[in-house]
């Protein structure tokens, strides 16, 4: 009996070796993959600006890594909803601090480390979450995070396929080998149909890049939504993948991208990483 539709995994034209330095940017699924890479012994830097969801913010992050321009006082934004914290529209709220000085010190220290890594790294993994963007009207700029500011400060719209492709072109301009994925996590804030349109926009834009050299696509979205088409492979929120699903997708990712002669080393490194996390009862 065949009880699922298996996604055909082909060998990726962009491979990742333990000898590589790998930057990971994108949605919270990128955080999951980055953690797996780290535990498996890869030299990796994951989301140095925090979680990023849309193509424009990811492209802006790549531009910042290329330029190394430090964040300044004009980038500091007071968060809303009574948070009383300072962050920036370029960062996830995990970077928020009690005052501007602390925020800038932390953000620029992390940026400096990430820029050093970026200059040396040769592989980039990008996970796209959504084609929807929030634009801050006073600056007429797309933001990575709304920082709980009042909704009337922003406009909300979905990038077109062409606009998405142009943002991805900005990413590819870095000259590194890139593996793109579309996050299997659904963004249901605008409804299920809007999520379908958003994911389709990302897929169409990526398909237009399929003939680019040094570029690959890994079907994480398809594996969860076609091969693992069952809510038992989701977390309690019914949106994020369960730990079992992440492990399954990770195994498929390794199969597609990592040379076979390194698979045993990855397994050994993961076991060693788990031992380090183990705490003795006595």
N, C-alpha and C positions, 0 to 999 in steps of 0.2 A: 504494500500500500504506500502511496505517496501522499503525505499529509501536509506538505507545504510546497510553495513555489520557490525553489532555490535560486538565488541571484548568482549568476555566473561571474566568478571572480577571475579576471585575467591578470597576468603579470603587468605591473605598472611600468610605464616607460621611464618614470622617475623612481629610483630606488633610494632606500635610506639604510645606511650602514652605521655600525657602532663607531666607525671612524669619522662620521660626519658631525657637524655642529648644526643643530636644527632649531629654528625659531618657529613657534606656534602662535597664531593669532586667530581670534574670532570668538564665537559664542561659547556658552558654558560646556558644549560638547568638546570644544577645543581644550578646555581645562581638563576634561576627563582624559583625552588622548595625551595631553602634555604630561599628566601625572603617570600614565602608563609608560610613556617613553622614559621618563626619569627613573621609574622603578626598574625598568629593564636595562638600565645602564647607559642610556644615550646621553650625550652632552646636549642639553636642551634648555631653552629659555621660553617660558610660556606666558603670554599675555602680560607684558610689562606695564600696560596701562589698565589692566583689569579686563574683564569680559567685554567684548565688543560684538555687536550684533549685525549691523548693516554694512554693506560694501563701502559706502563713503567713509565711515569712521575707520574701517580697516585700512583703506587707502591712505587716509590722513595719518594713521599710526606709522605706516611704512615711510611716508614722507618725513615724519618727525625723526624716525630712526636714521634715515638717510642724511638729514641735515644736522641732527644733534642739537638743534636750537633749544636752549633751556626754557622752562616755563617761568613766567614772570608774574608780577603782581596783577597785571591786567587779565591774566588767565584765571585768577581766583574768583570763585562764585560762592555766595552764601546759599546754602541749601535751604529749601522751603520746608513747610509742614512742621515748623518749630524745632527742626533738628539742631539748629545753632552751630552747624559745622561748616567748614570751608572745603570745597573740592573744585574741580574744573569740568567744563563740558567735554573735555578730552578723555576723562577717566571714569572708571566705575566708582561707585560710592564707597567701595572698600578702601579707597585712597583718602577719604575724607578725614580731616583732622580738626582739632579744636580752634586753631587760628591759622592765618595765612602763612606765617613763618614756618610752622610745623608742616603744613601741607607742602609748601615749596621745597623744603629741605628733603622730605621723603620722596616726593615726585621726581625731583631732579637727581637724587642719588640713584633711584631706580632707573631713570632714563640714562644716566651715565653708564651704568652697568650694562643696560640693554644695548646701547650704542656700541660699546666695546665688543659685545657678543655679535651684534649684527654685522660689524665690519669683517669678522672672522668666519661667520656662518656661511654655509653653501646651500642649505636646504630650507625651504619655507613651507609650512602646512597652514592653510587658511580654511577655516570652517565658517561658512556663511549661514547666518540665522534667519534673516528676514530682509525683504526688499523694502519694507516700510521704514520711513525715516521721520524724525522730529526735527523741525527747523526752528531755531530761536529767532524770532522776528526782529529784535533790536539789532542783532548782528547779521541777520539773513544768512545764518550758517547752520549746517546740519550738526547735531550734537550726538555724542556717544551715549549720553545719559541726561535725562531731564532734571535730575537732582531734586525731585519733588517740588520744583518751582510751580507757580500757578499755571494752569493749563492755557490761559489766554495769552501767555507769552510765546506760545508755539503754534506752528501749523503742522499738520500730520498728513502725509501722503505717501504713495507707493512709487518708487522709482520705476521708470519704464525699462524695457529690456535693453534699449540702447544706452540709457543713462547708467544702468548697472554695468554694462560691458565697458563703458568708458572708465568707470571706477576700477574695474578689474585690470584694465590696461595700465592704470597708474601703478597697481601692485606689480604687474609683470615687468614694468620698466626698471625694477631693481636689479634685473639680470640674474637672479638666483633661480635654481630649479624649484618649481612650485607644485605642490599637490593640493588641489582644491577638494573640499567636500561641502555638501549641504547638510546642515544639522538636521537630524531626525526629530528634534524637539519641535513640537507644534507651538506656534504663537497664536493663541486663540482670543486675544484681547479684542480683535476686530471681527471675530467670528470665524467659523470653520471655512466658509467659502473664501474669505479674504486670505486666510492662511494658505489655502490651495493656490490662489492666484499669486501670492508672494513667492511660494516655493517654486511655482512654475516659471516665474520671472527669473529667479536665480538659475534654474536649470537651463532655460533658453539662452541666457547670457553666457553661461559656461559652455554650452554646446557650440556657440559661435567662436570659442577659443580652442576648439578641439584639435585644430591643425597646427597650433602654435608649438614650436620646439621647446623642450625643457619644461613642459607643462603636462600635468596628469589630473585625472578625476578619479576619486574613490567613492563608491556608491553606499556611503553610510546611511543615507536617507532611505534608499531602496531596501537595504537589508532589514531595517527595523519595520518599515511600513508594508513590505511585501513578504519577505521571508519570515519575519517574526510577527505576523499579523495576528496578534493576540494580546489582550490587556495584561496577561500575566507577565509579559515582558516590559511592563511599564511600572514606574514607581507609584506611590499612593495617589499622587496628583493626576495620574492618568495621562500625563504629558511627557515627562522626562523618562528616558529608558531606565529600566531596573539595572542593578549591578550585574545580573546574569546577562542582560542584553549588551551592556557595555563590554563585558568580557568576550562575548561572542563576536561582536563587531571588531574588537581589538585583534582577536585571532585571525579574522579575515583580513584585516589591515596588514598584519605581519606577513600573512601568506602572499599578499599582493605586492608588498613594497620592500621587504627585508630579504637579503640573500639567504638562501636555504642553509648555507654553511654557518650562519650566525644564529639560527633558531635555538640551538641548545644553549648557547651563551645567554640568550635572552631569558630563557627559563631559569637558568642558574642564578642570574642577576635578580630576577623577581623573587625567587626563594630567599636569597640573601637579604633583600629589602624587607620582606615580611619578617624575617628573624630580627632585624634591627628594631622593628616596631613592637616586637613581643616584650611584654613586661613579666618578669618572674613574680609569682604569687608570694614567695618567701625570699 
